[in-house]
Amino acid sequence: MAGSRGKSGDGVADVALLQRVAAGDRNAFSELYRRLQRPLFGYLMKLVREREMVEDVLNETMMEVWRQAARFEGRASVNTWVFSIAHHRAVSRLRKKRETALDEEQAAAIEDDAPTPDQNAMSGDMSRLIGALMEQLSFEHREILHLAYYQEFSVQEIADALDLPANTVKTRMFYARQRLKALLEKSGVEGMVA
């Protein structure tokens, strides 16, 4: 994957690739899919947290890219445009899932085998600890931090992908970082998040 930011490459090359996709070039689509599959999968896994649903949303996203490539207007980067599609698909799936929520008995039968923050802290693996603590954040805060820190999106790129004002992104990021800092301190780690 080109670039150190976890993105699919430079903007001009991505736009040219998407234009080829719009013209029905299956090889261009395969290349775009190859470039975006890993970062999209990681992003969706952090949001949805169910592998099967992530795979479905990823496939739906890329099929939408195939169908809508000719409608790309270039107001944002190709990467931001695709992540925006993925975001909307994931939110839609989560809403549908919430509407068909499990009853109390089924929910009680599900075991939570995720490691606790204390277990992660004792293992000394700060990255895993932060990942576990991020799971305790709200969907909106987790999404903002994932795009900022794992995908290294700028505030404007996050705003474009999520269709939010930049100031809303900044506010959510501020509160998400404050909440993560409090969770880290509660786990015995101080000074990690500014």
C-alpha positions as a Markdown table, in Angstrom:
| # | Residue | x | y | z |
|---|---|---|---|---|
| 1 | Met | 0.0 | 0.0 | 0.0 |
| 2 | Ala | 1.4 | 3.4 | -1.0 |
| 3 | Gly | 2.0 | 6.1 | 1.6 |
| 4 | Ser | 2.5 | 5.9 | 5.3 |
| 5 | Arg | -0.9 | 7.3 | 6.2 |
| 6 | Gly | -2.8 | 4.0 | 5.5 |
| 7 | Lys | -4.4 | 5.6 | 2.5 |
| 8 | Ser | -4.7 | 4.3 | -1.0 |
| 9 | Gly | -2.1 | 6.5 | -2.6 |
| 10 | Asp | -1.9 | 10.0 | -4.1 |
| 11 | Gly | -5.2 | 11.7 | -5.1 |
| 12 | Val | -4.5 | 12.1 | -8.8 |
| 13 | Ala | -3.8 | 8.4 | -9.2 |
| 14 | Asp | -6.9 | 7.5 | -7.2 |
| 15 | Val | -9.2 | 9.8 | -9.3 |
| 16 | Ala | -7.7 | 8.3 | -12.5 |
| 17 | Leu | -8.4 | 4.8 | -11.1 |
| 18 | Leu | -11.9 | 5.7 | -10.1 |
| 19 | Gln | -12.5 | 7.1 | -13.6 |
| 20 | Arg | -11.5 | 3.8 | -15.1 |
| 21 | Val | -13.8 | 2.0 | -12.7 |
| 22 | Ala | -16.6 | 4.4 | -13.9 |
| 23 | Ala | -15.9 | 3.3 | -17.4 |
| 24 | Gly | -16.4 | -0.4 | -16.4 |
| 25 | Asp | -12.8 | -1.4 | -16.1 |
| 26 | Arg | -12.8 | -4.5 | -13.8 |
| 27 | Asn | -9.0 | -4.5 | -13.5 |
| 28 | Ala | -9.2 | -0.9 | -12.1 |
| 29 | Phe | -11.9 | -2.0 | -9.7 |
| 30 | Ser | -9.8 | -4.9 | -8.5 |
| 31 | Glu | -6.8 | -2.5 | -7.9 |
| 32 | Leu | -9.0 | -0.1 | -6.0 |
| 33 | Tyr | -10.5 | -2.9 | -3.9 |
| 34 | Arg | -7.0 | -4.2 | -3.2 |
| 35 | Arg | -5.8 | -0.8 | -2.1 |
| 36 | Leu | -8.8 | -0.1 | 0.2 |
| 37 | Gln | -9.8 | -3.5 | 1.5 |
| 38 | Arg | -7.4 | -3.6 | 4.5 |
| 39 | Pro | -8.0 | 0.0 | 5.8 |
| 40 | Leu | -11.8 | -0.3 | 5.2 |
| 41 | Phe | -11.9 | -3.7 | 7.0 |
| 42 | Gly | -10.0 | -2.3 | 10.0 |
| 43 | Tyr | -12.3 | 0.8 | 10.1 |
| 44 | Leu | -15.5 | -1.2 | 9.9 |
| 45 | Met | -14.3 | -3.8 | 12.4 |
| 46 | Lys | -13.7 | -1.0 | 15.0 |
| 47 | Leu | -17.2 | 0.3 | 14.4 |
| 48 | Val | -19.3 | -2.8 | 13.8 |
| 49 | Arg | -17.3 | -5.4 | 15.8 |
| 50 | Glu | -18.8 | -8.4 | 14.1 |
| 51 | Arg | -16.7 | -10.0 | 11.4 |
| 52 | Glu | -19.6 | -11.3 | 9.3 |
| 53 | Met | -21.3 | -8.0 | 9.3 |
| 54 | Val | -18.0 | -6.2 | 8.5 |
| 55 | Glu | -17.5 | -8.4 | 5.5 |
| 56 | Asp | -21.0 | -7.8 | 4.3 |
| 57 | Val | -20.7 | -4.0 | 4.7 |
| 58 | Leu | -17.3 | -4.0 | 3.0 |
| 59 | Asn | -18.7 | -5.9 | 0.0 |
| 60 | Glu | -21.8 | -3.6 | -0.1 |
| 61 | Thr | -19.5 | -0.5 | 0.1 |
| 62 | Met | -17.4 | -1.7 | -2.8 |
| 63 | Met | -20.4 | -2.7 | -4.9 |
| 64 | Glu | -21.7 | 0.8 | -4.3 |
| 65 | Val | -18.4 | 2.3 | -5.4 |
| 66 | Trp | -18.6 | 0.2 | -8.6 |
| 67 | Arg | -22.2 | 1.4 | -9.3 |
| 68 | Gln | -21.6 | 5.0 | -8.3 |
| 69 | Ala | -18.1 | 5.7 | -9.6 |
| 70 | Ala | -19.3 | 7.9 | -12.4 |
| 71 | Arg | -21.1 | 10.1 | -9.8 |
| 72 | Phe | -17.9 | 10.9 | -7.9 |
| 73 | Glu | -17.6 | 14.7 | -8.0 |
| 74 | Gly | -14.2 | 15.2 | -6.6 |
| 75 | Arg | -15.3 | 17.4 | -3.7 |
| 76 | Ala | -13.3 | 15.1 | -1.4 |
| 77 | Ser | -10.6 | 12.6 | -2.0 |
| 78 | Val | -11.5 | 9.1 | -3.4 |
| 79 | Asn | -10.5 | 7.6 | 0.0 |
| 80 | Thr | -12.8 | 10.0 | 1.9 |
| 81 | Trp | -15.6 | 9.3 | -0.5 |
| 82 | Val | -15.3 | 5.6 | -0.1 |
| 83 | Phe | -15.0 | 5.8 | 3.7 |
| 84 | Ser | -18.2 | 7.9 | 3.7 |
| 85 | Ile | -20.1 | 5.2 | 1.8 |
| 86 | Ala | -18.8 | 2.6 | 4.3 |
| 87 | His | -19.8 | 4.8 | 7.2 |
| 88 | His | -23.4 | 5.2 | 6.0 |
| 89 | Arg | -23.7 | 1.5 | 5.2 |
| 90 | Ala | -22.4 | 0.5 | 8.7 |
| 91 | Val | -24.7 | 3.0 | 10.5 |
| 92 | Ser | -27.6 | 1.6 | 8.4 |
| 93 | Arg | -26.7 | -2.0 | 9.3 |
| 94 | Leu | -26.4 | -1.1 | 13.0 |
| 95 | Arg | -29.8 | 0.6 | 13.1 |
| 96 | Lys | -31.4 | -2.5 | 11.5 |
| 97 | Lys | -29.6 | -4.7 | 14.0 |
| 98 | Arg | -30.8 | -2.6 | 16.9 |
| 99 | Glu | -34.4 | -2.8 | 15.6 |
| 100 | Thr | -34.2 | -6.6 | 15.8 |
| 101 | Ala | -32.5 | -6.7 | 19.2 |
| 102 | Leu | -32.1 | -9.9 | 21.2 |
| 103 | Asp | -34.6 | -10.6 | 23.9 |
| 104 | Glu | -33.4 | -10.6 | 27.5 |
| 105 | Glu | -32.9 | -14.4 | 27.8 |
| 106 | Gln | -30.8 | -14.6 | 24.6 |
| 107 | Ala | -28.7 | -11.6 | 25.7 |
| 108 | Ala | -28.0 | -13.1 | 29.1 |
| 109 | Ala | -26.7 | -16.3 | 27.4 |
| 110 | Ile | -24.0 | -14.4 | 25.4 |
| 111 | Glu | -20.7 | -14.5 | 27.2 |
| 112 | Asp | -18.4 | -11.4 | 27.2 |
| 113 | Asp | -15.0 | -12.9 | 26.5 |
| 114 | Ala | -13.2 | -9.6 | 25.8 |
| 115 | Pro | -10.2 | -8.9 | 28.0 |
| 116 | Thr | -10.8 | -6.3 | 30.7 |
| 117 | Pro | -8.7 | -3.1 | 30.7 |
| 118 | Asp | -6.9 | -4.4 | 33.8 |
| 119 | Gln | -5.8 | -7.6 | 32.0 |
| 120 | Asn | -4.6 | -5.5 | 29.1 |
| 121 | Ala | -2.6 | -3.2 | 31.4 |
| 122 | Met | -1.0 | -6.1 | 33.1 |
| 123 | Ser | 0.1 | -7.5 | 29.8 |
| 124 | Gly | 2.0 | -4.3 | 29.1 |
| 125 | Asp | 0.6 | -4.0 | 25.6 |
| 126 | Met | -0.5 | -0.4 | 25.6 |
| 127 | Ser | -1.9 | -0.7 | 22.1 |
| 128 | Arg | -4.2 | -3.5 | 23.1 |
| 129 | Leu | -5.2 | -1.5 | 26.3 |
| 130 | Ile | -6.1 | 1.5 | 24.3 |
| 131 | Gly | -8.1 | -0.6 | 21.8 |
| 132 | Ala | -10.0 | -2.2 | 24.7 |
| 133 | Leu | -10.7 | 1.2 | 26.2 |
| 134 | Met | -11.9 | 2.6 | 22.9 |
| 135 | Glu | -14.5 | -0.2 | 22.9 |
| 136 | Gln | -16.0 | 1.6 | 25.9 |
| 137 | Leu | -16.5 | 4.8 | 24.0 |
| 138 | Ser | -19.7 | 5.7 | 22.2 |
| 139 | Phe | -20.0 | 4.8 | 18.5 |
| 140 | Glu | -19.5 | 8.5 | 17.5 |
| 141 | His | -16.4 | 8.9 | 19.7 |
| 142 | Arg | -14.9 | 5.6 | 18.7 |
| 143 | Glu | -15.4 | 6.3 | 15.0 |
| 144 | Ile | -13.8 | 9.8 | 15.2 |
| 145 | Leu | -10.7 | 8.5 | 17.1 |
| 146 | His | -10.4 | 5.5 | 14.7 |
| 147 | Leu | -10.4 | 7.8 | 11.6 |
| 148 | Ala | -8.0 | 10.2 | 13.3 |
| 149 | Tyr | -5.5 | 7.8 | 14.8 |
| 150 | Tyr | -5.7 | 4.6 | 12.8 |
| 151 | Gln | -6.5 | 6.0 | 9.4 |
| 152 | Glu | -4.7 | 9.3 | 10.1 |
| 153 | Phe | -7.5 | 11.4 | 8.5 |
| 154 | Ser | -7.4 | 15.1 | 9.0 |
| 155 | Val | -10.3 | 16.9 | 10.7 |
| 156 | Gln | -11.6 | 18.0 | 7.3 |
| 157 | Glu | -11.3 | 14.5 | 5.9 |
| 158 | Ile | -13.2 | 13.1 | 8.9 |
| 159 | Ala | -15.9 | 15.8 | 8.4 |
| 160 | Asp | -16.2 | 15.0 | 4.7 |
| 161 | Ala | -16.4 | 11.2 | 5.3 |
| 162 | Leu | -19.0 | 11.5 | 8.1 |
| 163 | Asp | -20.9 | 14.5 | 6.5 |
| 164 | Leu | -20.4 | 16.6 | 9.6 |
| 165 | Pro | -19.2 | 20.2 | 10.2 |
| 166 | Ala | -15.5 | 20.4 | 11.0 |
| 167 | Asn | -16.3 | 22.0 | 14.4 |
| 168 | Thr | -18.5 | 19.0 | 15.3 |
| 169 | Val | -15.6 | 16.7 | 14.5 |
| 170 | Lys | -13.3 | 18.8 | 16.7 |
| 171 | Thr | -15.8 | 18.8 | 19.5 |
| 172 | Arg | -16.4 | 15.1 | 19.3 |
| 173 | Met | -12.6 | 14.5 | 19.1 |
| 174 | Phe | -12.0 | 16.6 | 22.2 |
| 175 | Tyr | -14.6 | 14.8 | 24.3 |
| 176 | Ala | -13.5 | 11.4 | 22.9 |
| 177 | Arg | -9.9 | 12.1 | 23.9 |
| 178 | Gln | -11.0 | 13.3 | 27.4 |
| 179 | Arg | -13.1 | 10.2 | 27.9 |
| 180 | Leu | -10.2 | 7.9 | 26.7 |
| 181 | Lys | -7.8 | 9.8 | 29.0 |
| 182 | Ala | -10.2 | 9.2 | 32.0 |
| 183 | Leu | -10.4 | 5.5 | 31.1 |
| 184 | Leu | -6.6 | 5.3 | 30.9 |
| 185 | Glu | -6.2 | 7.0 | 34.3 |
| 186 | Lys | -8.8 | 4.7 | 35.8 |
| 187 | Ser | -6.7 | 1.8 | 34.5 |
| 188 | Gly | -3.6 | 3.2 | 36.2 |
| 189 | Val | -2.0 | 4.9 | 33.1 |
| 190 | Glu | -1.5 | 8.6 | 33.2 |
| 191 | Gly | -0.3 | 11.2 | 30.7 |
| 192 | Met | -1.0 | 9.1 | 27.5 |
| 193 | Val | -3.7 | 11.3 | 25.9 |
| 194 | Ala | -3.4 | 15.1 | 25.7 |
